[in-house]
Amino acid sequence: MRRLLVARVALLAVAFGLVATAACSGDGPRAARAQRALRPLSRVHLVAAPRRLREDCAAAADRVGFAVPCPSQVPSVGGHGMGCPTPQGVMPAPCVGFEGSPAYPIFALDLSGFDVPRSYVGVDGAARGHLVVEARPLRDSPPLPCIGGRRIGTVPVGRWTATRYECPVDSAVVQREAMHGEGSHAGHVLLEWHQGSIDYIASAHGHTATNLDFLERLVRSMTLVAPTNR
């Protein structure tokens, strides 16, 4: 009888040990569900950047006088990779703009209307995407990359560590206070990082896990294209 009791106690101890190990390791069903909740429900598809984008990045670097962020993977329209839009207004060249007073040149890649999944939440809560990539000297950068931006934490992206922000939606306050292009990031999730004396930014409209995943993959594909005239 005593031997039988000892055997039962040993079996209970083994069973308890297995349950405790599963709970501590975080590999149970509850932990798995929590991990899945952190993943984006859908992804913005990235394709190879057109050759022209690399050429425009090099020309932009020569104009602004510093290394610019050039992605090798970009969103698409109809399956075709997007590049620098045709210059409009005061833009002197593809992916080059002016801001501030007195005006100074910046690198600016502004893409909208790219292919997104049906479940995508972007401009006005609809499946419409808007992406902004910028670079400017730190001396010209505002204290925050967007008016009223909330700093969430840091994110490792390739060889950089970026600071993540959530930018409030557009408002009279944003329009009144934006002096360095901060208004272009209204309603966006934003990643900002620095290298040397240059400030780099990538943002997408909509505070979603899908957009954070989108930005991380885009930034990881970037290389810095230095000016050739220096």
Buried (B, 14 or more C-beta within 10 A) or exposed (E): EEEEEEEEEEEEEEEEEEEEEEEEEEEEEEEEEEEEEEEBEBBBBBBEBBEEBBBBBBBBBBBBEBBBBBBBBBBBEEEEBBBBBEEEEEBEBBBBBBBBEEEBBBBBBBBBEBBBEEEBBBBEEEEBBBBBBBBBBEEBBBEBBBBBBEEBEEBEBBEBEBBBBBBBEBBEEBEEEBEBBBBBBBBBBBBBBBBEEBBBBBBBBBBBBBBBBBBBBBBBBBBBBEBEEE
